[in-house]
Every structure is written in structure tokens, then in C-alpha cells.
Amino acid sequence: MMNLRINYSLRLASMLLLLALAGCAVRSGEYPEQELPAAWQYAGDEVAAGWPDKTWWALFGSEELNQLIAQAEKNSPTLEAAAQQLLQAEYQARIAGASLLPSADASLSAGRGGNIEGGGHSESYSLSLGASYEVDFWGKNRAARLAALESYKASQYELETVRLTLNASIVSHYLQLLSLQQRVATAEKNLALAEEVLALVERRASAGAVSQLDLVRQRALVLRQRNTFLPLKQQEREARAALAVLLGELPQTFAIQGGDILSLQVPAVVGGVASELLLRRPDLQAAEASLKVVELDVVQARAALYPSLTLRGSLGTSSDEFSDLLNGDWLYNLGASLTQPLFQGGRLRLQKKVAEARLQAALANYRNTILTAFSEVDNGLANIQSLNAQAALQHEELEQARETFRLADIRYREGADDLMTLLDAQQSLYAAEESVNSMVLGQLQAVVTLYRLLGGGWQLPEQQE
């Protein structure tokens, strides 16, 4: 663990030096060091110091959700597209590495010529081998190779970012679907309750104990409750279809068991060590690697201003008969060429200035990415605190609404209160149940968001335990 901390410190120090000194190749001392927070502003006592688990979604206690995540790992087209992007970056890195090696080629040629009218002809055959090598004095080819490797690293981190985002989206959509199923169940229960009251009102209206106005009001309430099913069912279908697409499934054949969202476990709120966030989010690592690519572009643009030295050599033979081709005299040729750009209308110097300006913009964007990341985590922690405080009050309000309806129902049956009191109690109960459902969904999704913003348990490969 001590070695892990030391590695973290060294890695973090290199990042800070990158922000402070990365532009020195252009102008020294132009980039101020970015200060990192020592702790989160809204990390209360309930926030643990650890980081999310690698399989953080399992903390919700849903086996079906675990299976959906595993299915997405195999079938998701989004993940497959990101994996192919990584493969392209790997091949590009290999191509860039070839520029550091000599190039060689071989040629075999044959020809026949003569006088058309005279009928005579002659044949010729030749074989040659050639090689060339550009001496990388100014580091242009090495910079291109390093840039390709950094692009490959960025693609690796981007793949992990896609995986993290995909997993978070699956969990969020699954929670949304469970919430809608629970809302449908609540609507069914409240409809049954309203129909039960309607039956009581109809009996009293038949006996002349209540007015027709009370009967019409209760019938209107029943119709309103039935009407809530249509939008809820539509939202449920849309949520199921969206989840199917994330999993690489056809919505027409996709189905889940679902369950009660209130039965899920709420994972612990973690915050980690604030200063280590840069090492715990793959998108931030991808941004750092992309920044290094732009820095290396400046190196290549600068090297293009200087001379290039190329060494060449060839070995060949020729013959009038193909059978004697290898028995003829072998000739060789060795040479070197030094090329210095003299006049191109200022194109190379302007390209260098363009690369330097791109570096300035990339550094500003990288700093903005870091600031945004720290802001997002603190906002996520503050949101969880706020939702937890609201949830306690919302659950208490639901208990009071249930008790109010129970008492209003008893008093109405006994004739102590009118129907309006009972109707108000019914509507308050339904609204309180809807609010609790939304509040629980908000709490769970806030944890999902926080875990995603903390990197979801991802670690740099060399720092995994």
C-alpha cells in the first residue's frame, strides 16, 4: 500500500508539472500551476474516504442488474465501437513506429524491344534491391511515434470511459424502469381505493344519504386515476426500449423481471481523496494523453524547419537472358542527401505557430476539464446531502398522509365528515406516494452519478493492487 501511495504521489506530481511546464517548449513560465483541493467541500461525516468498488453496481443488491451489466459487456454496440477505435489507434501506433526503421524494396523488371519492319528484337532483365533511412536528428519521427503511442493510450482510456458511462446508464435506466413499475403499482392501488370509495358513495346516493354532486366528484376522481395509467405505461415502454438498446437487444423482444425500487440497497456515499481524482477517472487520463499528443505536434512542427538527412543504398544486376540474371555483374550505389527547406512562403513557420496555438488551447481546455471534474464531484456530494434531508421529511409526510386518509375514511363512513374531506385525503396520499417514489429514485440515481464522477472504481493499470 505504501508503494501504491508513492506511485500515486509521483504520478500526481508529474501531472502538476505538466500543467506548469508543458508550454516551456513554446515559452517558458507561461502556464501557472493548477492548485488541487485537499478535501471535498460538501463531504459530510457520512462520506467514506474510500473509492467505489470495481463492481459498484452490485452494491444495489439486484442480481438481475448484475446480469444486465454482464450482458452489455458482451453485446453492447457502443462498447464494440469503442473497442474498434482502440484497435485503430493500436495500428496507427505501429505505423508511426515504422518511420524509425530503414525502408527496403526490391524490383524485378523485364522488357522487349525491336524494329517492327526489320523483325529483329532484344530482351532485357534487371533485378535491384534498395534501402533508405532518414536520420532523425531533430526528433521528428520519434515525436510522431510518441504521439501515436499517446493517442493509443488516450483510446484505451476512452474505452474505459465508454464502459463506465455505459454501466452508469444501464443502472440509471434500470432504476428508472423500476420506479415506473412502482408508480404503475401505486396507481393501481389508488385506483382500487378510489373505486372502493365510489362504491360506498353510490350506495349512499341510492339511499339519498349524499348528493349527486358527491357522486359526480368521486366518479371524476376514479376517471382521473384511470387516466394516469396511459402516460405511465408509455413511459415504462420507452424506458424498457432505451435499456434494450444499451444492452444490444431488440426492444420488441426485450423483457425484464423488475421489482420494487424500495427494496434496493442504497450504496454507501464515498468521496475518496480529492487530490487523487485525476488518477481515478479515465476521461481525465484520456485528456492528459491527448494534451501530450498536441505537445508532440509542436515538436514535429519545429523539426520540420531543420534539414533532413537521408541515407540511400542500392544493389542491382541486369542481363539479356533471364537465366543469366544472377550470374551477371552486381552494381552498387551508396549516397546521402541533405535537404533544407529554403523558401515555402512561410508555410512551415506558420504551421509551427498553429501547433503552438493549438497547444495553448489544449492546455486551457485541460485545465477547464480538471476544474469541471472537481466541481462535478462536489456538486454530486451536495446533491446527495440535500436529497437525504428531503427524503426523511418526505417519508414522514407519507406516513402522515396515510394516517390522514385512514381517519378521513372512518369519519366519512360514520357520517362525521363530508366527501370533500375524504377526496382531499385521497389526493394527498397519492401525491405523497408519488413524491416518495421520485425521491427514492433521485437518491439512487444521485449515488450512480457520484460513482461515475469518481471513476467507478477504475484505476490506472500500473497502480492496481
N, C-alpha and C positions, 0 to 999 in steps of 0.2 A: 504493500500500500504506500510506503514511503517513496519507493521508486516511481510509483504512479503519480504521486503529488509532485515530485521533482520534474517528471516529464511534462506534466501539466504546466508547471511554472515556466519551464524553458519554452514550451510552445507558446504560452501567453506572452512571454517577453518578446519572442520573435514577431508576434503579431503587432505589438505596440511599436517595435522598431520599424515594422513595415509601414505603419501609418505615419511615423515621424520622419522616416528617412527614404521612403520609396521613391520620392521625387528627386533625390540628390543627383541622379543621373541627368536630370534636366537643369535644376537649380537647387543648390544646397540650402537647407534651412527654411524651405517654403511651406512645409507641411507640419502643423503643430501636432503634438501627441494627443491622442484621444483618451480622455480620462474615463475609467470604468468604475461603476458603483461598487462599493464594498458590500452592500446588502440591499435587499428589496425594500421599497418604501412602504408597501402595504402587506408585508408578511407578518401576520399576527402570530399569536402563540400557538395556534393550531396548525401552522405551516411547518412541515418537517423539513429538515436540511437535506434530505436525500434527493435523488433524481428518479424519474419514472422508470418502472421496470421495462425490460425489453418487450415483454408480452403484456403491456399495461392494460389492454382491453380485457384480459382475463379477470381483472380485479372487479369487474361488474358482476361476476358470478353467473354469467349466461353461457351455457355450453353451446347453444345454438349460435351465439355471436362468435365464439371461438371457431366454430366450423365455417362460418361465413368468411372470416378473415383468411383461414387456410385455403378456402376455395378461391378467393380473389388472388392469392399468391400464384395459383396455377392458371387461372382463366382470364384475369383482367386484361383487356386490350390496352388500357392506359399503361399498365406496368410493362407489357410486352413492347410497346412503342418506345418507352424509356430505355429498356434493355437493348433495343436495336440501336438507339442513339449512342449508347455506351460502346457498342461493338464498332460503330463507325469511327468513333473517337480513337479507339484502340488501333484500328487500321491506319488512320491518319498519322498517329504517332510512329508507327512502323515506317510509313512512307517518308516522314521527316527524318528519321534516323538514317535512311539510305543516302542522304546527301553528305554524310560524314565519311562515306566509304568510296573507294575508287569505282568507276564505272568501266565496264569492258563490253566489247561487242565483237562479233565475228561475221564475216561476209564471204559468200561463195558466189562467183558470177561466171556466166558463160555467154559467149557471143559468136555470131557467124556473119560473115560479110563477103561480098564478091561483086563481079561485074555481071550484070543481068544479061547483056548481049554476048559476052565472051564465054560465059559459063563457068569461069573459074571462081573459087571461093576459098576462104580461110576461116579457121576456128581459133578461138582463144578462151582460156580458162584462167581464173585467178582466185586466190584464197588469201584472206588477210585477217589478222587479229589486231585489235586496237584497245587501248586503255587510256583513261584520263582521270585526273584527280585535281580538285580545286583545293588549294592550301587555304585553310580557314584562319588566316592571320587575325582578322578583326572580330572573330566570333559570330559572324552572321549565321552560318549553318548550325553552330552549336545553339545559338539563341532560338533558331527555328525549331530545333529538336526539343529544347526545353519547353518552348511554348506549346508544342504538340503534346508533350507529357503533362503539362499543367492543364491543358484542355481535356485530356483524358481523365485526370483527377477530378476536374470540375464535373465531367459527365458521370463519374462514379458517385459523387456527392449528390448530383441532381437526381440520379436514380433512387438514392435513399430518400431524398426529399419527396419524390413522387410516391414512393412506398409509404412514407409517413403520412402524407396528405391523403392518400387513398384509404389507409386504415382508419384515419380520423373521420373521413367522410362516410365510410361504411358504418362506423359506430354511431355517428350522428344521425344518419338516415334510419338506422335500426331503432334508435331511441325515438325518433320522430314517429316511426311506424307504430311502435308500442304505445306511444302517447295517443295516437289517433284511435287505435283499437280500444284503449281505455276510455277515451271520450265517447266512442260509439256505445260501449257498455254502460257508461254513465247515462247517456241519453236514453237508452232502452229502459234503464231502471227508473229514471224520472218520468218517462212516458207511462210506464206501468203504474207509477204512483199517481200521475195526473188522471189516468183512466179510472183508477180506483176511486178517486175523489169525485170524478164525473158521475160514476155510477151512483154514488151517495147523493149527489146533488139532484140527479134525475129522479131518484126515489122521493126525495123531499119535494121536488117540484110537482110530481104527480099527486102528492098528498096535499099540495097547496101550502107547504111549510116555508118555501123560499120563492122568490120572484123569478120570472122568466129572465130577467137581466142577469141574475147569478148563474142561471143555467147557460146562457149565451157566453158569459165570461169564461166559464170553465171549459166549454167546448172550444173556444178560441185558444185557450192555453194548451189544450190537447193537440189542436192542429199545429200550433207553433212548435210544440215538442216533436211532432212527427216530421215537420219540415226541417228540423235540424239534421236529420239523417242524410239528406241529399248532399249537402256540401261536405259533411264529414266523410261519407263514403267515397266521394270523388277525391278528396284529399288523401284518403287512405290508398286508393288505387294509384294515384300519382306518386306517392311515397314508395309504394311497392315497386312500381316501374323504375323509378330512379335508382333504387337499391339493386334491382336486377341488372341494370346497365353497368353499374360499378363492378358487379361480380362477373360480368361477361355472359349473362344469361338473357334469354328471351323473356320479356315481361309477360307474354301470353301464357307461358308455362311455368313461371316462377311462383313459388308459394313458400311461406314460412309459417312456423307454428306460432310464433309471437308469445305473448304473455302479459302479465301485469307489470307495468313500469314501476309501480310502487314496491315490487318485490326485489328489484335490483339493488345491489350493494353500491354505496357511494364510495369510490376510491378516496384514499387519503389525499389531502392537499399537500403537495410538495413544492419546494421552491429551489432546491439546490443552492449552490454557492454562486452568487450573482456574477462574479468575475470570471467564472468558468463557462458562461453561456456560449461564448464564441467557439468553444471546443465541443459543445453538446448539440449544436444544430447543424445538420448537413447543408442547409441552404446558405448559412454563413461561411462554411468551409468552401462551398462552391463559389461564392462571391470572392473570397480571398484568392482562390486559384485563378479565377477569371481576371482579377486585377494583375496577377503576375504575368498572365499572357500579354496584357497591354504593355506592361513594363518591358517585356522582351521584344515586343514590336518596336519600341523605341531603339533598342539595341540594334535590331536589324536595319532600321531606317538610317541610323548613324553609320553603320558599317558599309552601307551602300555608297557612301560618299568617298570611300577609300579605294585604292587599287585592289584588283583581284588577280591572283596568280594561279594559273592552271598548268599542270604538267601533263604532257601527252606522249604516248609511245605507240608504235605500230610495228607489226611483223607480217610480211606477206611474200607470196611467190606467185608466179604465173607460168603458163605453158600452152603450147599449141595443141597438145594432146592431154586429154583428161587423165589418162593412165600415168602420165609422167608429171602430173601436177605436184606431187610431193617430192619428186626427185630433182626438181629444178633448184635454182639459186634462191636462197631466202634473203630478203632485203629488210632492213630495219630502219626506223626513223624515230628519233627522240627529239623532243622540243619542249619549250616552255613559253608561255605568253603572259605578259603583264598588261592588264587593261586598267586604265584610269579614266573615269568619266571627266570630260573637259567642259562641254557645253551642252546642256539639255534644257535651256530656258529656265533654269532654277527649279526644275521639277523635283530633283532629289532632295534639295534643301527644304522645299515646301512640304514634301512628303514627311520629312523629319519633323517639321513644325506641326503637321497634322497629327503625327503619332504622339508628340509631346502634349498637344492639347487634349487628345483622347485620354492620355494618362491622367491629366489634371481632372477631367470629368469623371473618369473611373474612380479616382481617389475620393472625390466628393460624394459620388454615389455609394461607395463602400462605407464611408463614414455615416452617411444617412441610413444605410441598411442596418448598421450596428445600433445607432440611436433608436431607430424604429423597433428593433428587436427588444431592447431593454424596456422601451415604453410599453410594448405589447404585453410583456410578461407582467409588469406592474399593474397594468390595467386589468389583466386577467385575474390577478390576485384580488384586486379591489372589487371586481365584479362578483367573485365568489363570496367575499365577505358580505357584500350588500345582499346577495340572494339568500345567504344563510340567515341573515337577520330578518329578511322579509318572510322567509319560509316559516319560521317559528310563529310569527304573527298570523300568517295565512292558515296554518293548521289550527290555531286557536280559533280563528274566525269560522272555520268549517265546523268545529265542534259546537260552537255557539249557534250556527245556522241549523244544524241537525236538531239541537235541543229546542230551538225556537219552533221549528216545524212540528216536532212531536207534540209540544204543548198546544200549538195552534190547532192541530188536527183534533186533539182531545176536546178542546174548548168548542170547536165548531160542531163536533158530533153531539156535544152536550147542549148546544144552543147558546153557549155563553158568548161567542164571538160571531161576527158575520163572515161571509165568504171572502171578502176583500182581505181580511187579515190572514186567512189561510193562503190565498193566492200570493200575497207578498212574501209569506214564509216559504212557499214553494219556489218562487223565482230566486229568492235569496240563497236557498240551499243549492239550487242548480248552478248559480253563478259562483258560489264558494267552491263547489266541487270542480268546476272548470278552472278556477284560479289555482287550486292546489295542484291539479294535473299540469297546468302550464308552468307552475313554479318548480315542480319536481323535474320536469323536462329541462327547464332552464338551468337548474343546479347541475344536472348530469352533463349537459352539453357544455357548461362552463368548465367543468373538470376536463372534458375532452379537449376543449380549446387550449386550456393551460398546459396539458400534457403535450399537445402538438407544439406549442410555443417553446416548450423546454426541450424539444428534440425527441420526445417519445422514447427515451431510453437508448437512443443511438449514441455510439462512441466512436472516436477515431480508431481504426483497426489496430494501430500500434499501441493503443492505450487500453485495450480491452483486457480484463482480468482473466 
